[in-house]
Amino acid sequence: MRLRSIITPMLARPAERFPPGRPGDYVYEPKLDGFRCLAVIDRDRGVHLQSRRGARFNDTFPEVVWAVYEHLPPGTVVDGEIVRWSPAGRLDFLALQQRNVAGRRAAEHLSRSQPCHYVVFDVLRLHGRDVTAKPLAARRALLEEMFATVPAAGVLALSMQTTDEGEARSWYNQLHTAGVEGLMIKPARSRYEPGTRGWFKLKYRATTEAVVGGMTGKRRRPNELLLGRYDRNGRLRVVGRTTRLNADMAAQIAPLLTPARAEHPWPAELPPSWVGAAYGRRDPIIYTRVEPTLVVEVLADVATEYGRYRHPLRLVRPRTDIHPSQVTEAGDVELLLWRLHADGDAAGRAALGEVRGLRLADVDMGARRLREPQPTPSITSTLATIR
């Protein structure tokens, strides 16, 4: 269902590095892996939750509806992200997707057994007054005043934010171990301009290896590579695909690809969900199978689902020095974190090595074990621990 009057949110464009500027020019926020959501509280205190595409979220996240109704004033519109923390203290996008298709009755049950959180980072309207023309720093001050009376251990939370680039770099280098995708970087004096890409998103990426099992395009000019890893039973599982190869990389890769024999481990067509296809795509991925003999190094972000990457991977280079059998699947999320944190400090690597005991990332140590696991950690306590 769609709302009668859809609000277009402000958007961000990708960034490869921190934008240059003077201290105070930008504010930095963690880029959470969740569902973008605008909450509208009308003058009669009716609450409407809207997705980025205009879909209605009220039936999907009833706990957020009630929290917004209870704590935010009428005549207000806020922008934020709905997230779910796993029992291990890591952002769980898969749980959000399951909730989104669960149906109203199941969502009511899940709202009590697996509650989500709404992290608010901007305000468009307050007490019936349009505040989008105010600079971001002023809108943040309004948000902080609004949240002064919101309980800390509840469904609603105010997004972490800093103007200190050094602190932001620390977040960027450490928070990925809790599933945070990277940083949102916003001009401190910017207005809220619906539909424009006036913000920046800087995603955390780390290198890893994968086996090439297929390709799109022509053998002499491959467009994308379909990638896999071997699981514990020796089966090559699909884990993702690359972005489009440039001409130089395609020319380097093409001679290394060998046509597949009849006993290739993958089907002739792949479900779109296996390779991080665009949201809503249902038609299968048509590709050409190749012998799984080539290993490549890729840049990956932290967004995963069922052991697969949700976003396309950037090809770095072929790794003819690595045998495909050495490229094994991260069967546990913690093993994936080990890969992503491989460049961290020794204490962090040691803690991540204890994969069965890992509960929550810690900025100062890289990772630490919590003595008592929490079934449903609150977002405020989780972020406070990470911070």
N, C-alpha and C positions, 0 to 999 in steps of 0.2 A: 504494500500500500504506500502511496505517496502523499505528502502533505499538499494542501491546497496552495499554499504560498511557500515556495522553496527558497531558502536562503543559500546563495552561492558562497562557499567559504573562501578565504584567502589561501593561496597556495604557495609552494616553494619550488625553486628550480635547483637541480643538482649542482653541487660544488665539489671541486677536487681538493681544495685546500682552504685554510682559514682566509677570509677576505682581508686585504690590508686595510688599516685604519688606525685612528688614534684611540687611546684608552677611553672607553665609554661610548664609542660609536656604535657598538653592537651589544646585544644581549644574547646569551646562550642558554639553551634548554635541552635536556635529554630528548632524543627522538624515540618515543616509545612505540613498540610494535603492537598496535591495537586498531580499533575502529574509530575513525574520525567521526565526531558527533557534535552537532550544535543543539543546545538545549534552549527552548523557548518557554518562558513562563509568562502567560498573558495576564491581563489586568484582573481576571477572575480567578487567577492562580491555576489555571489549566496548564499542564505540562506537555510539551511536544518534543520528542527526541527525533532529530533528523540526521540521516547519514550524509556523507559527502555527496552522494548521487541523488539525494532527496527522498530516500526510503524512510519509512516510519519505524523507529526502534522501540516504541513503547511496550509492545507485547514481548519483545525479545529481552529487554533489560528492565523488568519492573522494579528491581531494587534501586536502579538509578533514578527512575521516575519518582519514587517516593522520597529519595534523598534530596533531589532537586526541589520537589514540592515543599519539603520540610524546612530547608535551610536557605534557599535563594529567594529574593524578593520578587513580587509581581512586576510585570513590565520590564523584564530583564531577558537578555539573550547572551549566552556565553558559548565559547568555542573550546573544545577539548578532545580528549581521546579516551575511549572506553578500553580498559585493559583487564586482563585476568592474570593474577600471580599464581603459579603452580605451587604445590606444597614444598617444592625445593627452593622457592623464592626466586623463580625465573619467570619472565614474561611468557605467557602461553597463548600464542595466536590460534593454535589448533582448537583450544577450548572455546574461543570466541566463535570460530566457524561452526563448531558443533552446536553451540547455543543458537546461532543464527538460523539453523534449519531444524531446531528441535520441536517447534510448535509451541503454542501459548501455554498449554498445561505443563509440558515438560520444563519450559522456561521458568514458570512459577516455582517448581520444585528446585531447579538448579540455582535460582536466585537465593535460596536458603542454604543449599548444601555446597554450592561453589560460587559464592558471590563475586561479582566483578566490581571494578572501581572506575570512577569517572574523574580523570585528571584534567582540570581546567587550566587553560593557558591564556585566554583572552576574553574580553567582554566587548560586545557590540552595542548593547543597550542596557541602561540601568535606570530603574524606577520610571520607565517610559521615555527616557531621554536618550537620543542617539549620541553615542560617544565615539563612533568610528573615526571622526576627524581629529580626535585627540592623539598626541604622539603615544607610541607604545609604552614608554616609561610612565606616562600619566595613567594609561589604562591599567597598567600593572598595579599602580598605587590604589586604584579603585578596587581591583580584585583583592588585594591584600586586606583592605578595610572590610570588604564583604566577607572574607573568609576568617576574620578574626573571631567570629562566634561559631564557626563550623567545627564540630568535634574532630580531633586529630585522628582518632582510630575509627573512621567511618568510611562510607562508600565514596564520599566526595574528598578530593585532595587538590591542593594548589600545586601546579607544576614547579619543580625546581627551576631556578633561574639565577644566572650570575652575569655580571658585566666584566668579570676578571677573566681574561683570555687564558691565563695560566691555570686557573681552576677548571676552565672549560676543557683545556687540553688534558688535564688529569681525568676528567669524566670520560672524554673520548677514548683514552687509552685503557680505561679500566671497566667502565660500566657494561661493555659488550658481554662480559662474563655472566651478566644477569639478563641477557637478551635485549638490552637497549641497542637500537640500531645505529646510533651515532648522535649527532647534534643537529638541532635547529638553530640557525643563526639569523638574527633579525635586527635590522637597523633600529636603534633605540628611539629615533625620532619619526619612525614611519607611522602612517595612518593605516587603519584596517581597510583595505581595498578589496572587496569581494571579487573573486575570479582572477585577480592578477597574481603573478608569481613574483611577489616582492620580497620573499624570504629565501633563505638558502637551506638546503639539507645536505649535511656532510656525513656520509655513511662510513662506518668502520668496516674495513676490509682487511683480510689476512690471506696469505697464500696457502694453498693446499694442492694436492695432486688428485687426478682422476684419470680413468681409463676411457679412451675414445671407443664407443661402440657403434656410433652411427654419425651421419651427417645429412644436412640439407644442401640443396644446390647440386652442382655437377662435380664429378670426381676431380676434374682439373681446376675447378674453382669452387671449393666448398664455401657455403655461406655461414653455417653454424655447425657446431659439433655437439653431439649427444653423448653425455658422459655417464660413467658408472663407477661403482666400487664393488669389490668382492665382499660378500657377507661371511658369517662364521661357518656357513655350510659350503662355501666355495662357489656360490652363485653370483653372477655379475648383476647387481641391481642398478637400475637407473637412478641417478641422483640429481640430474639437472642438464642444462644446456648452456652454451656460451652465447654471448652477444654476437652480432654479425662480425665476421672477420674482415679486416681491411685487406687490400690487395697484396701487400707484402707478406702478411701472416698467412694468407690463403696459399700463396705460392710456396711458402716454406712448409706448410702442413701437407699439401696435396700429394707429394711424392712418398710420404710416410704412411699413407692410407692404403689398405689392401682390401679388395672386394671380399665380402663374407662368404663362407661356405654354407651349406644347407643347415648345419647344426648350430646356427647362431642362437644365443640364449634369449634374445628379445623378439617379441612379435613384430610382424611387418608394419603395424601401425601402433602408435603409442597413445594412451589416454593423455589429454592435455594437462591434467593435474600432475602427471609424473615429471613434467619438465618445466614447471613454473610458467605455464601459458597465461595469457591475459585473463583476468577475472571474467567469468561468465562464458568462456569459450567451451563449446561442447564437441566440435568436430575433432577427429583424431589428428595426430601429428603424422604427416607423411614424410618419410625420410628414407635414406639408403643405409642399409646395414654394412658395417665394415668389420674386419677381423679385430678383436679387442687386443691388439698387440702394442698400441701406442699409448704412452703415458704423457699427460700434459700438466703443466703447472697453471693454476688459475687463481684469480682473486675472487674471494667469496665474502658476502656479508653474513650477518648472524641469523637471518630469517630462514628457518627450516621448518619442515612439516613431514612427519613420518620418515625422518632421515633423509629427506630430499630438500634441495635448495628451492625456495619459492621465487627467487629472482635470478635472472640470467647471470652467468659468471663471465668474468673477463679473462680471456686467454693471455697468458704471459709468455709462455714458450713451450716447445716440446721438451720432454725429459727422456731422451733415448737411453740415459744412464740408469733408469729405474725399470725394473721388471714389473709387468702388470700385477703379478701375484703379491707384490709388496703393497699394493694400494688397497687397503681393506676398509670396510665400512665402519663408521662411528656408530656402533650398535646402541650406545647410550648417549644421551645428550651431553653428559659430562665428558665423554671421550672427544666429542666435537669441540667442547670448550678447551680441552687440552691442546688441540691443534690450533685453535684461534689464539690461545694464550702462550704459544710456544716461545714468543719473544719476550715474555714477562720475566719478572725476577725469580730467583731460585725458590724463594719461599712460596710464591704463587704456584709455580710448577709442581712443587712437592705436595701442596694442598690439593691441587687439581688431580694429582696422581691417585689420591685416595677416592676414586670415583664413586664408590658405594656410599661414602660418608659425606660427600659434598652437599651442602645445603644452601649456601648463599655467598655471593662474591663480596669481597671487602676491598675497598680502594687502597688502604695502606699496605695490605699484605698481598694483594692480587687475588687471593681467595682464602677463605677460612671455613672451618667446620663449625656449625652451630651445635651446641650441646643437646638442645631439645628441638626436634623438627616441629614446625607449626603447620597444622592442616590447612589453614587459610590465613596466610599472613596479610595484615592490612597494608595498604599501599604506603601509608605514611611511615609506618615502622620499617618497612622494607627499604624505602628510599633513604630514610634516615640512617639505616645501617650501612647501606652502600656509600652514602655520602661521607 
